[in-house]
Amino acid sequence: MAEEKEQQKNRRKVMQPVKDLVSGNFLAKDAVVKNLPYMLFLGFLALLYIANGYMAEGTVRDINKVTNELKELRSEYITTKSDLMYTTKQSELIKIIEKRGLGLEESYQPPRKIVVTEEEKEAIGIDE
């Protein structure tokens, strides 16, 4: 009998906080009212923590988006650069000029250096 009474007391001790929680009576206790500003502060910090998490996820998504865009632009740059290198080869330029009928011909004589003396410069009026 004594053990049964002991067990019932233990059950009541365990069940009482649960009843207070479900009924809302725990909010009226002095300890809760006394610590209410601290609890509100902790709730505010929890909201800030959650908002910070969402902002971090958004930033990571933006970084991934920009990284993918950078990869695409880099590959486009390389493709365009290789096309330009191919197009500006001498043999390709000759083909393009002939195709368009511009009437230009390739010079087979090497370039020569033009030397102008001081007297010639003075004669035509060039000042350095």
C-alpha angles and dihedrals in degrees: 000000000000090000091052091052089048091051092048090052090050090049091050090050090053096041097045096071090046091051090048091050094048095044095042095237092128089072092064096055118111094239092057094046090047092052096040095109090051091049091049089051090051090049090051091050090050090053091049090050092052092046090049090053092052092048091050091051090050091050091050090051090051091049091051091048093051091045091054091047090050091052091051092048091047092053090047089051092051092048093049092046093052091048090051092048090051093046095049095053111118094242092051092047090054090052092049093048092049091046093053093043096230093154095232120143131201115252115230095189116093116244118266128217115241113216118198118195125216092253092055090049091053090046093057095035104247116157120196 
